[in-house]
Amino acid sequence: MKDEQMKIPADCKTVIFDVDGTLYDKTGIAQKMVRRLWWCLPLLMAERLARKNMHYVQYASEDEFFEAFFYQMARGHWWGPKIAEEWYRFVYMPAMVRIIRKSYHPREDVMAIIAECRQRGLRMVIYSDYGAVIEKLEALGIDSSQFDMIISAPELGALKPSESCARRLLEMLEADPKTTLFVGDREDKDGASANAVGAQYLKV
């Protein structure tokens, strides 16, 4: 990776970090999840399909988002939304956190960016597409208290790259998009979120 790609712009005041794939290289995590949760492969597949179907759909609240999400997970299956919710919250997400703790480490280059942010006194935010954000940070050994805000896109009613969610996030932060930098690993999610609100984007 070229050094110039990892520089924080001089005029930057707020840096918004993605988690999965950004704070750590998530290569192989899907395969590890399948090996750990092989006994509930249909639920794993239903989760992926539901997430795909939920892109570009905006809801008024986190509750409405997850109501629709678990309904999508249950469509055409023997289990209902309640079972889907309990599996997601008490099996799927904890398994992901355990895998991260055991097998993954923070990216050194992104940790260098975080250190530079602290040194420059920049505001730092975590903006994830998944839940269990604080648990993931702790699993990676990253101090969550150093961030000014930790939030997931579903808390704002949608998934990345929702323009509405990105705009609401900036409003909550009272941040100028021209001095805001999104840091992420996917052009179609993190980059698109930045582009939607006129912010800057740094790909890792």
C-alpha positions as MATLAB code, in Angstrom:
seq = 'MKDEQMKIPADCKTVIFDVDGTLYDKTGIAQKMVRRLWWCLPLLMAERLARKNMHYVQYASEDEFFEAFFYQMARGHWWGPKIAEEWYRFVYMPAMVRIIRKSYHPREDVMAIIAECRQRGLRMVIYSDYGAVIEKLEALGIDSSQFDMIISAPELGALKPSESCARRLLEMLEADPKTTLFVGDREDKDGASANAVGAQYLKV';
ca = [
       0.000    0.000    0.000;
       1.402    3.389   -0.917;
       2.105    5.790    1.931;
       0.292    8.650    0.257;
      -2.920    6.626    0.223;
      -2.872    6.400    4.015;
      -2.426   10.060    4.832;
      -5.119   11.996    6.657;
      -5.938   15.242    4.827;
      -4.587   18.359    6.521;
      -8.065   19.912    6.767;
      -9.660   16.812    8.298;
     -11.499   17.240   11.607;
     -13.582   14.041   11.859;
     -12.533   10.501   10.912;
     -15.175    7.770   10.603;
     -13.853    4.199   10.717;
     -15.537    1.052    9.451;
     -14.861   -2.110   11.504;
     -14.951   -5.433    9.640;
     -12.291   -5.520    6.949;
     -10.971   -2.114    8.004;
      -9.745   -2.333   11.589;
      -8.700   -5.912   10.820;
      -8.234   -7.996    7.674;
     -11.304  -10.225    7.705;
     -10.004  -12.658    5.071;
     -11.318  -16.139    5.795;
     -13.861  -15.149    8.436;
     -16.812  -16.491    6.419;
     -15.182  -19.907    6.179;
     -14.381  -19.870    9.887;
     -17.997  -18.996   10.673;
     -19.217  -21.925    8.561;
     -16.848  -24.333   10.313;
     -17.925  -23.122   13.745;
     -21.645  -22.982   12.944;
     -21.921  -25.860   10.455;
     -24.870  -27.244   12.389;
     -26.969  -24.188   11.464;
     -25.833  -23.611    7.887;
     -29.392  -22.806    6.667;
     -29.567  -19.946    9.181;
     -26.168  -18.675    8.072;
     -27.328  -18.652    4.454;
     -30.596  -16.964    5.442;
     -28.668  -14.225    7.245;
     -26.537  -13.500    4.190;
     -29.564  -13.424    1.880;
     -31.546  -11.190    4.236;
     -28.612   -8.760    4.447;
     -28.404   -8.685    0.650;
     -32.137   -8.048    0.330;
     -32.025   -5.235    2.896;
     -29.571   -3.074    0.972;
     -30.947    0.298   -0.149;
     -34.041   -0.061    2.051;
     -34.420    2.668    4.677;
     -36.425    2.269    7.867;
     -37.467    4.848   10.429;
     -35.703    3.191   13.353;
     -33.439    0.365   14.455;
     -36.457   -1.589   15.725;
     -38.191   -1.374   12.340;
     -34.989   -2.382   10.559;
     -34.484   -5.511   12.650;
     -38.162   -6.438   12.503;
     -37.856   -6.491    8.714;
     -34.439   -8.179    8.849;
     -35.601  -11.115   10.960;
     -38.759  -11.420    8.866;
     -36.520  -11.720    5.789;
     -34.423  -14.369    7.527;
     -37.534  -16.430    8.292;
     -39.178  -16.235    4.866;
     -39.662  -19.694    3.350;
     -38.181  -21.502    6.366;
     -39.600  -23.503    9.257;
     -38.317  -21.016   11.828;
     -40.045  -17.744   12.580;
     -38.639  -14.238   13.099;
     -38.268  -14.799   16.853;
     -36.026  -17.829   16.382;
     -34.049  -15.916   13.750;
     -33.550  -13.043   16.190;
     -32.444  -15.267   19.070;
     -30.013  -17.139   16.809;
     -28.573  -13.882   15.426;
     -28.139  -12.197   18.792;
     -27.093  -15.149   20.956;
     -25.335  -17.526   18.528;
     -24.210  -15.761   15.346;
     -22.802  -12.493   16.710;
     -21.086  -14.075   19.764;
     -19.488  -16.660   17.458;
     -18.149  -13.880   15.237;
     -16.680  -12.069   18.243;
     -14.991  -15.266   19.483;
     -13.464  -15.901   16.050;
     -12.151  -12.340   15.870;
     -10.605  -12.663   19.339;
      -8.921  -15.951   18.458;
      -7.788  -15.393   14.878;
      -7.527  -11.696   14.026;
      -5.440   -8.687   14.935;
      -5.724   -4.958   14.209;
      -4.188   -3.663   10.988;
      -0.961   -1.868   11.817;
      -1.520    0.818    9.176;
      -5.010    1.625   10.487;
      -3.732    1.700   14.069;
      -1.169    4.230   12.851;
      -4.018    6.357   11.488;
      -5.812    6.155   14.844;
      -2.610    7.181   16.625;
      -2.244   10.160   14.275;
      -5.856   11.138   14.949;
      -5.181   11.145   18.687;
      -2.012   13.160   18.204;
      -3.824   15.753   16.103;
      -6.865   15.845   18.373;
      -9.238   14.751   15.610;
     -12.675   13.407   16.401;
     -12.884    9.636   15.833;
     -16.060    7.652   15.141;
     -16.814    3.966   14.583;
     -19.521    3.334   11.976;
     -20.190   -0.362   11.356;
     -22.592   -2.355    9.199;
     -22.897   -5.018   11.899;
     -23.696   -5.091   15.592;
     -21.611   -6.133   18.630;
     -19.274   -3.262   17.765;
     -17.800   -2.678   21.223;
     -17.377   -6.427   21.711;
     -15.418   -6.628   18.441;
     -13.188   -3.743   19.430;
     -12.458   -5.441   22.746;
     -11.777   -8.743   20.944;
      -9.182   -6.921   18.822;
      -7.659   -5.298   21.882;
      -8.702   -1.813   20.766;
      -9.730    0.649   23.477;
     -13.304    1.672   22.648;
     -13.157    4.689   24.969;
     -10.882    6.572   22.571;
     -13.717    6.997   20.066;
     -16.132    9.903   20.331;
     -19.040    7.847   18.977;
     -19.640    4.155   18.258;
     -22.663    3.369   16.116;
     -23.902    0.840   13.574;
     -25.840    1.600   10.412;
     -28.857   -0.473   11.562;
     -29.173    1.850   14.571;
     -29.898    4.543   11.989;
     -32.411    2.345   10.146;
     -30.520    0.814    7.233;
     -27.293   -0.724    5.953;
     -24.399    0.973    4.215;
     -24.256    2.738    1.828;
     -27.511    4.408    2.898;
     -27.262    8.109    2.134;
     -29.889    8.845    4.771;
     -27.850    7.071    7.460;
     -24.624    8.795    6.443;
     -26.305   12.207    6.490;
     -27.932   11.531    9.844;
     -24.571   10.467   11.244;
     -22.962   13.727   10.156;
     -25.894   15.656   11.611;
     -25.473   13.872   14.943;
     -21.797   14.767   14.881;
     -22.488   18.297   13.636;
     -19.683   17.572   11.181;
     -18.894   19.359    7.928;
     -18.643   16.700    5.182;
     -15.781   18.644    3.575;
     -13.633   18.058    6.663;
     -14.861   14.509    7.312;
     -12.960   11.387    6.247;
     -14.511    7.928    5.923;
     -11.980    5.091    6.330;
     -13.063    1.712    4.995;
     -12.232   -1.317    2.891;
     -15.124   -1.311    0.399;
     -15.797    1.226   -2.305;
     -19.403    0.047   -2.647;
     -20.188    0.621    1.035;
     -17.727    2.921    2.787;
     -16.705    4.815   -0.324;
     -20.299    5.159   -1.483;
     -21.331    6.436    1.966;
     -18.671    9.129    1.772;
     -19.569   10.067   -1.792;
     -23.260   10.301   -0.908;
     -22.637   13.109    1.573;
     -19.696   14.777   -0.134;
     -17.101   13.587    2.375;
     -13.586   12.307    1.717;
     -12.712    8.609    1.557;
      -9.604    6.604    2.410;
      -9.531    2.974    1.321;
      -7.499    0.385    3.228;
];
